[in-house]
Amino acid sequence: MANAFDILGIKPTYDKTKIRAAYHKQVKHCHPDRFENPTEQDRAQKKLIALNLAYEEAMKYTASPSAGYHSVPAVQAKRFAEALLEKNEPESALRQLVRADSKDDDWYYIEGSIMMKLHQYEAAHSSFREAVRQQPDNLKYRRAALQAAVELKKRKNPLYRIMDGVYELFRRVKTRSNKSR
């Protein structure tokens, strides 16, 4: 089967305007109403259907975002993030993780682990729940989601809120001192 760009007679690098122009040009030449012979009308109808499908496919192709300049394969991003998390560098780990070109259950688990280190328990719980949703039988994901839920419940106690505020203050001071070096 020919691809959409071959059917339309255009290059894959064309933008939406050029694709639309090529489509309209071809439709004018093969529209079934231009023919009186039923055989020719049938042939034109089939060509028109092929053009419509090719047009839709070409437009989807140009609309789909290409991989970003800074994106990396998910496996590599997860590996980097886990290594940084082991070195107790959760902010850097998160920056590496978000560069992944796709997300799966393991990605959400790693994100939840990073959020736990950052004391962002609600975000951690949400990430772990997404990992569980994708892999319901994974006990590691379930335990992590439960641990995040317990931490969330603890944080309703005012004493924990004060401790989290102090932690956040020290984290910000540490981050500023590292940037000034």
C-alpha positions as CSV (number, residue, x, y, z in Angstrom):
1,M,0.0,0.0,0.0
2,A,1.3,3.4,-0.9
3,N,1.8,5.9,2.0
4,A,-0.3,9.0,2.4
5,F,2.3,11.3,1.0
6,D,2.8,9.3,-2.2
7,I,-1.0,9.2,-2.8
8,L,-1.2,13.0,-2.4
9,G,2.0,13.5,-4.4
10,I,3.8,15.5,-1.7
11,K,6.8,15.2,0.5
12,P,6.6,14.4,4.2
13,T,8.2,17.7,5.1
14,Y,5.3,19.7,3.8
15,D,3.3,21.7,6.3
16,K,-0.5,21.7,6.7
17,T,-1.1,24.4,4.1
18,K,0.8,22.6,1.4
19,I,-0.9,19.3,2.3
20,R,-4.3,20.9,2.1
21,A,-3.5,22.6,-1.3
22,A,-2.3,19.3,-2.8
23,Y,-5.4,17.5,-1.5
24,H,-7.8,20.0,-3.0
25,K,-6.0,20.0,-6.3
26,Q,-6.3,16.2,-6.6
27,V,-9.9,16.1,-5.4
28,K,-10.9,18.5,-8.2
29,H,-9.5,16.1,-10.8
30,C,-11.1,13.0,-9.5
31,H,-14.4,14.0,-8.1
32,P,-17.1,11.5,-9.1
33,D,-19.5,14.3,-10.2
34,R,-17.2,15.1,-13.1
35,F,-17.9,11.8,-14.8
36,E,-21.0,10.5,-16.4
37,N,-19.9,6.9,-17.0
38,P,-20.8,4.8,-14.0
39,T,-17.5,2.9,-14.2
40,E,-15.5,6.1,-14.2
41,Q,-17.7,7.4,-11.3
42,D,-16.9,4.3,-9.3
43,R,-13.2,4.5,-10.0
44,A,-13.3,8.3,-9.1
45,Q,-15.2,7.4,-5.9
46,K,-12.5,4.9,-4.9
47,K,-9.7,7.4,-5.7
48,L,-11.6,10.1,-3.6
49,I,-11.8,7.7,-0.6
50,A,-8.1,7.0,-0.9
51,L,-7.3,10.7,-1.1
52,N,-9.5,11.4,2.0
53,L,-7.8,8.8,4.0
54,A,-4.3,9.9,2.8
55,Y,-5.2,13.5,3.7
56,E,-6.3,12.6,7.2
57,E,-3.1,10.5,7.8
58,A,-0.9,13.3,6.4
59,M,-2.5,15.9,8.6
60,K,-2.2,13.7,11.7
61,Y,1.5,13.1,10.9
62,T,2.2,16.8,10.7
63,A,0.1,17.5,13.8
64,S,1.9,14.9,16.0
65,P,4.6,16.4,18.1
66,S,8.0,15.1,17.1
67,A,10.4,14.0,19.8
68,G,11.8,17.0,21.6
69,Y,15.4,18.0,21.3
70,H,16.0,17.2,25.0
71,S,13.9,14.0,25.2
72,V,15.7,10.7,25.7
73,P,14.5,7.1,25.6
74,A,12.4,6.2,28.7
75,V,14.8,3.4,29.7
76,Q,17.7,5.8,29.8
77,A,15.8,8.5,31.6
78,K,14.6,6.1,34.3
79,R,18.2,4.7,34.7
80,F,19.6,8.2,35.2
81,A,16.8,9.2,37.6
82,E,17.3,6.0,39.7
83,A,21.1,6.6,39.9
84,L,20.5,10.2,41.0
85,L,17.9,9.2,43.5
86,E,20.4,6.7,45.0
87,K,22.9,9.7,45.4
88,N,20.1,11.5,47.2
89,E,19.6,14.1,44.5
90,P,15.9,14.0,44.0
91,E,15.6,17.3,42.1
92,S,18.1,16.2,39.5
93,A,16.5,12.8,39.3
94,L,13.1,14.5,38.6
95,R,14.7,16.6,35.9
96,Q,16.1,13.5,34.2
97,L,12.9,11.5,34.6
98,V,10.7,14.1,32.9
99,R,13.0,14.0,29.8
100,A,11.6,10.5,29.1
101,D,9.9,10.1,25.7
102,S,7.2,7.9,27.2
103,K,5.7,6.9,30.5
104,D,5.0,3.4,31.9
105,D,4.2,1.9,35.3
106,D,7.9,1.9,36.3
107,W,8.2,5.6,35.3
108,Y,5.3,6.5,37.6
109,Y,6.8,4.4,40.4
110,I,10.2,6.2,40.1
111,E,8.3,9.6,40.0
112,G,6.5,8.6,43.2
113,S,9.8,7.6,44.8
114,I,11.3,11.0,43.9
115,M,8.3,12.8,45.3
116,M,8.6,10.9,48.5
117,K,12.2,12.1,48.9
118,L,11.0,15.6,48.2
119,H,8.3,15.2,50.8
120,Q,5.6,15.8,48.2
121,Y,3.4,13.1,49.5
122,E,0.2,13.9,47.6
123,A,2.1,13.9,44.3
124,A,3.9,10.7,45.3
125,H,0.6,9.0,46.2
126,S,-0.9,10.1,42.8
127,S,2.1,8.7,40.9
128,F,2.1,5.4,42.9
129,R,-1.6,5.0,42.2
130,E,-1.1,5.4,38.5
131,A,1.6,2.7,38.6
132,V,-0.8,0.5,40.5
133,R,-3.5,1.3,37.9
134,Q,-1.2,0.2,35.1
135,Q,0.0,-2.9,37.0
136,P,-2.6,-3.9,39.6
137,D,-0.8,-7.1,40.7
138,N,2.5,-5.4,41.5
139,L,2.9,-5.5,45.3
140,K,5.9,-3.1,45.3
141,Y,3.7,-0.4,43.7
142,R,0.9,-1.2,46.2
143,R,3.2,-0.9,49.2
144,A,4.6,2.4,47.9
145,A,1.1,3.8,47.4
146,L,0.1,2.7,50.9
147,Q,3.2,4.2,52.4
148,A,2.4,7.5,50.6
149,A,-1.2,7.4,51.8
150,V,0.0,6.9,55.4
151,E,2.4,9.8,55.1
152,L,-0.4,12.0,53.7
153,K,-2.6,11.1,56.7
154,K,0.3,11.9,59.1
155,R,0.7,15.3,57.5
156,K,-2.8,16.3,58.7
157,N,-1.2,16.6,62.2
158,P,0.0,20.2,62.8
159,L,3.3,19.0,64.2
160,Y,4.2,17.3,60.9
161,R,3.2,20.4,59.0
162,I,5.7,22.4,61.0
163,M,8.4,19.8,60.4
164,D,7.7,19.8,56.7
165,G,7.9,23.6,56.6
166,V,11.3,23.5,58.4
167,Y,12.5,20.8,56.0
168,E,11.4,22.8,53.0
169,L,13.2,25.9,54.3
170,F,16.4,24.0,54.8
171,R,16.1,22.4,51.3
172,R,15.7,25.8,49.7
173,V,18.7,27.2,51.6
174,K,20.8,24.2,50.5
175,T,19.7,24.6,46.9
176,R,20.6,28.3,46.9
177,S,24.0,27.6,48.4
178,N,24.7,24.9,45.8
179,K,23.7,27.4,43.0
180,S,26.1,30.1,44.3
181,R,29.1,27.8,44.1
